[in-house]
Amino acid sequence: MVRDAAIAHEKAALRAKMIALRRSLPEKLHADMSTAIAGYIFGLPEIVNTRHVSLYLSIPAQAEVDTTAIVDGLSAMGKEISVPVIRDGSLCSAAFRQGDPLRPAQFGQPEPEMFSMADESELDVVLLPLLAFDASGYRLGYGKGFYDRFLQRLSQQGRKVSRIGLSFSFQMVDEVPADQWDETLDGVVHEQGIIRFA
């Protein structure tokens, strides 16, 4: 229990630090870096050769990597897109088309006004938000565990999806404090390129 409490404390401190760093980015730099990240996404073999991509809709107040250009590009490529929504305490996939009306949800994240469940059995790639990541592929999220449980569920259902985090390069740290239930990433795309994890 002492170790669990220490990890929780470390995670909370790192979250606060990274949110503050992201919010301190000048608007133009944030936009330019987000655009660069989108450019790398479109060249990934995982994206080029896939049909169905799960992608979060960014929360401006959290200064997340802006996914607007990624939505536009994936739509132009003819990809099927789903977005994460919280239902009954779990993260699930809602079908989404570019231009669908949105509303703010429980944690401020945009979600479709009309909910239609996407077919997760056809999901190939999950593009995830994160606050920090390390060279072992561990990611720090917002602390609710929604993505960890979502990825575990896909694995239990036999779905081998590519897990790719979207981040700014300054969010890489020496070590993310990790609990045993934390799921790892296959790669992270930031404004300077992609990092892949073995």
PyMOL commands that set and color helices and strands:
alter all, ss='L'
color gray80, all
select helices_A, chain A and resi 2-23+27-43+45-48+60-62+68-76+120-122+146-156+169-171
alter helices_A, ss='H'
color red, helices_A
select strands_A, chain A and resi 52-55+80-87+90-96+102-104+110-112+125-128+132-133+139-140+162-166+187-190+193-196
alter strands_A, ss='S'
color yellow, strands_A
deselect
rebuild
show_as cartoon
